[in-house]
Amino acid sequence: MSSLPARPEAPAHVPCPKCKLGVPYFDLVNSTFFACPRCHTYFKAEGDNDPVSLGRFAGKQQLVLQPGTVGTLRGQQYRVMGFMQRKEERSTAQWQEYILRHEQTGIYTQLAVYEGHWMLIGPAGREYKVVGQPTRRGAHIPDEDATYEIYNSYRAHVVFAEGEFDWEIREDAKLTVTEYIAPPHMLVREKLGHKPALWYKGIHIEPSEIAEGFQVPNQRMPFRNGVGAVQPGPAHTSWPTLRTFSLCMALLVIVTQLALLYIKPEKTVLLQKFSTGRETVPTGTDAEAVAAGSNRVLVSKSFEIEGPAALQFRLASSELYNQWLEVPVTLVNEQTGQSYEFTKNLEFYAGVEDGESWSEGDRDQGATLAGIPSGKYHLTLYPVTENGMNQPLSIYASQHTPLQSNAVLLLLALAVYPGIQYLRRRTHEYSRWSNSDYGPEDNS
């Protein structure tokens, strides 16, 4: 690839040495090698010397951009000078390269397309230092804008060409080409023996830009397959902002939760044990209350609430076995008579079947009542057990209990969209590196 500027001049024609077709060309200063669009003869025409045939390309390729066409990319005007179909030396991979010349500066660039993925490549204008062996796994290039990872290294030869060229394109088969990527950019290193490496820089181009810039109908554009080497991942431009915003919001939720714990620490307002059986005489201290009969109404001690507050309840029956216990609970304000209700079902079953033990159910259940105003309260319980069997029952109540479930739900909500985008990006990257021999070990 040449990086020498050429002055734009009027097009001329050079006769093909085989079919005598006048092959048009536009770079009167530098174009020396030509590929005939009719008979595909590859020849050299230099100065006033007669054109000399150098061979012939077999077959025919469908060109998206015809040599001589002028189009616009990224606000810059380019002319298509030539076309090449290339193939890797030790692979079946083939791709197309359109040679472009900037209409104002005369600088040459390439428009490469592989399986519908386009990339504009031009002279980098500087050298780069590779960390590690340039053509081995792990080689990378730290740069001020990104770190470029090795993606591919190969030699390639031209299997078809058309148009004009300012260098002997067949000589490129001697080059070792190594590609380093930091999507949407690529650095290309071309090395010939012990000569200094030449560097080029590429950038991903959307097919729609090509179609619009060169006025190509969409049906003529090649089908895009898979993920391109430097194709940006989903939400490429918004991902850094989305990630930062989500992390900041998650941190805010956590800090708020910790602040609430500090400002309003959890306070136990009730811890009491009951018995649901037929006993009518108390069996313990004032910390216990006993049902007057089989599953009769139970009334707790009075307790104070500093509201408005959320109350957290835990009901447990430690000896529940192959049995169920239903406990409707009413929280009663002793000054206003206002009440709040909830019901919990405790059950636990276990056994042995086919020599294997099993169990199901839970002897412990929780409940939450929110927005409870200040006042003096007590609980009224209406336990119901199977066959009126006696069961121990304990109840625990606290206020200012941090509603961790709310925080967890909020954190999950904050993570949904970033999580989806993260998975999409991970899948995108996996597909990208599955086409490379230099990807992460788990991608190889």
Secondary structure, DSSP 4 states (H G I P E B T S, - for coil): -----------EEEE-TTT--EEEES-TTT--EEE-TTT-EEEE--TTSPPEEEEE--S----SS-TT-EEEETTEEEEEEEEEEEEETTSS-EEEEEEEEETTT--EEEEEEETTEEEEEEE-SS--PPBS-TTSTT-EEE-SS-EEEEEEEE-EEEEEEEEEESS-GGGGGG-EEEEEEETTEEEEEEE-TTSPPEEEEEEEE-HHHHHHHTT--GGGSPPP-S--TTPPPTTTTTHHHHHHHHHHHHHHHHHHHHHHHHHS--EEEEEEEEE-SS--S--SSTTEEE-SSTT--EEPPPEEE-SSEEEEEEEE-TT--SEEEEEEEEEEETTT--EEEEEEEEEEEEEEETTEEEEEEESEEEEEEEEEPSEEEEEEE--EEGGG---EEEEEEEES---HHHHHHHHHHHHHHHHHHHHHHHHHHHHHHTT-SSS-GGG-
